[in-house]
Amino acid sequence: MVYARDRMIVHDYVRRARESRRTSGVTNYRIHTKKGVFKYVQNYANFVNDYVEGRLVYVFIAAARSTHDRLTGLPSMLNFLDYANSPKNEIFRSGKIPAMVAFDFFGFKVYNTRYGIQEGNKLLVEFSIILKDIFGKNSVSRFGEDHFYVLTCAGGIRERLDEVFERLSKANHGRTVPVRSGVYIYDMDDAVSASEACDRAKMACDVDRHSYMSFYNIFDKNLLEKERTRSFVLLNIGDALKNHEIEVYYQPQVDARTGKLCGAEGLARWNSPKAGFMMPGKFIPVLEAANLTYKLDIYIICQIARDFRKCIEKGTPIVPVSFNFSRTDFETCNPYEELQKAVKEYNLEPKMFRVEITESTLMSDPAKIKEQMTLFCKAGYEVLMDDFGSAYSSLATLRDFDFDEIKIDMGFMRNFSDKSKKIIRPMIMLAQSLDVHTLTEGVETAEQLSFLQQAGCERIQGYYFSKPIPYSEFVQKLKTMDCCDDLKDCEK
């Protein structure tokens, strides 16, 4: 099995190979054997075009021990790790504190697409020269693609990294990209191998993958816990979905004028036999970073549909349920088609489902998502703008997209000041003037409820009425509370 932290290297390598016109290639990574042993391998591949399948990658692995990277002439990963593990290397002999540094380019895939593989290779070679000049040729290695590592002294590391950033910004006649870096400073009381030091430097490097500027980040031990969580989620999410460890919890939504139950939001909760009960804030960011949220979201839709069908068959009243589609859903699957499949499979009505989309999701690919929103609306689904007021361009979004409802961001309830009230009131008035419904999240007090009622907010969601609850408890609320009649005809 490919070592978890190296899977992205392999994934990027195969993807780039398929997109390029190369006929062969090689990369290095680690595998985890059945006996629990890590091995360093080189992966050789031939790329061929199949008439039916298109461009294919045929791979074989060899334990060949290359001494240097073919492109840059830097020491190979295997040689570099041997050097870094040796007590005879210059840094350990000097008695200075060592530091491992990981480098990874921003937007290198886009760079190769825009300028071509040859130009990308030129940039890699120039960057390797910069690193050799600053850190010494024996202390630098390229592990594959745009992943570089350096073993150096911890003292003065910030100044040397600033020099790297400065020189890179002028490299290749200015045709370059920023680089992010992570630094692991060795703890001399903690026996850490060179491979582990590389992992920790890479963890620090990956802390902020969205800031498009060169930066460095220093490793701290909190990252280890985050990495354990990340590894656990990625290794176990498949089984969790298959074994129904993830449940849908429903948070009721109440009509602010009548107090009737008028809807609910479906939220994921993971009850793992191995890790215990996990809130979405722990596993959803990991899935988002790995472009895997679509698997969870499709599962949630199907679970909501199953719960609807159970209610209908038992004669339990029902209310519309909303759920969120993330940015990566629109990149990796067709949300409209997936929702339609679930509705048809369980013989349900579109008006039973309400689609939530955040503003940040909208801005990731406005044209594509607008097209999907049109399909949702034509089919009879309501579309909600989630977290309204949390971004800078909410008004422009209201202008450019058609929503049935806005969900006012719960941040206004957390900081329920006079200033917040002065912002919320015109928000609601604006929505009313556009014939857009309003719902406020995060309502926890009678004071907040009273203000929102006076301001004209139509629906309320928050702990003041109920926390998110499992299906069995939600059914009891459906049976005991007065429910709005919107879905009366769907209950048969």
C-alpha positions, 0 to 999 in steps of 0.5 A: 500500500502506498504510504498515506502521506505520499499518495498525493505525490503518486496521484499528481504523478499519474495525473500529470503523466496522463495529461502530458505527451511523455511516453515514460516517467519515474517517481519515488515514494514510500510503500507500507508492506503487510508486515508493517515495514516502510520501503522506499521504491522507484516507480517506472511507467510507460504511457500509451494511448488505447483506442477505447480507453484513451491515455493509459499508464502502465506502472511497474515498481523497482527497488532500484537505487538511483543515486541522483535525480535525473532532471536536477542532478540533486541527490535522490530521495534514498541517498538524501535520507541515508545522509540525513540519518547518518551521524557523520553528516556535517550538521550533526558533527557540528553540534548544531540543531538540525532542521528539515525543510519541505518545499512545494510550489503553488499552482505548479500544475497550472504552470505546466498547463499554461507554459508546458512541461519543458518550461516547468522543468526549467523552473524546477532546475533553477529552483534546485540551483537556488537551493544548492547555492543557499544550503549546499548540494549534499543537503538538498533533494528532489523527491519527485514532481515539485517536492523538494527537501533540505536538511540544514541548521536551525539557526538563521533558517528564516533569513535563508528562506527569505533569500530562497523566496526572493531569488525564486521570485526573479527566477526563469526571467520572472516566469515563476510561481510562489513556493510554500515551505514547512520547517521541522526543527529537530528536538534532540530529546526525541528520536526522529528518523529523517523520514519522520522529519520529512513528514513533519516538515511536510505537515507544516508546509501543508497548513495553508494551501490556499495563500498564493504567496511564498511563506514558511510555517514552523512545525508544532506538535499540535500538527501531529494530532491533526495528522493522526485525525487526517490519516484516520479519516482518509483511511476509514471514511470508506468503511464508515459509509459502507457500515452506516457509522455516519448518521444524519442528525436533524436540527429543527427549523421553526416558523418565527410567526407561528412557532410551527415546525417548518423544516430541518437541516440534515447534518453529518455525525460520525459515530466511529467504533474506533474513534468515538463520536466525531463532529463534522468540524473534525472530518469534513475539512479533511474530506474537503482537502482530499476532494472527497466530500462528494462521497459523504454528501451523496450518502447524506442525501440518500440517508435523508431520502430513506428517512423520508420514506420511513416517515411516509410509510409509518404515517409520520408528518414530514417537513422539508429538509435542507443539506449543503453541497460543497465546492468540491461536489460541483468539481467531482460529481453532478449534484443535480443528477445525484439528488434526482437519483435519490428522489426517484429511487425512494419515490419522493417529491423535489419540494421535500429537499432544500439545497444549501450553497455557500457564497464561497462555493458559488464563487469557485465556478459561478457559471457552472453552479448557476447552471446547476441552480437552474436545473434544481429550480426547474425540477422543483427544489428550493435553493438556499444561500447559506452563511449570508453576510459572512463574505464581502460580496453577498449583495452582488451574489443576490443580484447575480443568482436566484435564491428562494431563501437566504440563511443569515450567518450565525456569526451575527448571533454569536456577536449579538451587538447593536451593530449586528442588529443594525446590519440584520434588519436591512438584510431582512428588508432587502430579502423581502423586497426581492421576494426571498425568504429569510432564515437565521441560524444560531438562535440561542436566546429569547432576546434574539428570537424577539428581535428577529420576529420584530425584524420580520425574519420568517424562520429560525434555527438554533439551540433555543429550539433544539440542538441537532438530534438523531432521526429517532428523536426528530420523529418524536418532534414531528409527531408532537409539534405542530407542523406546517402544511407545506408537504401535507400532500406528500405524506400519502 
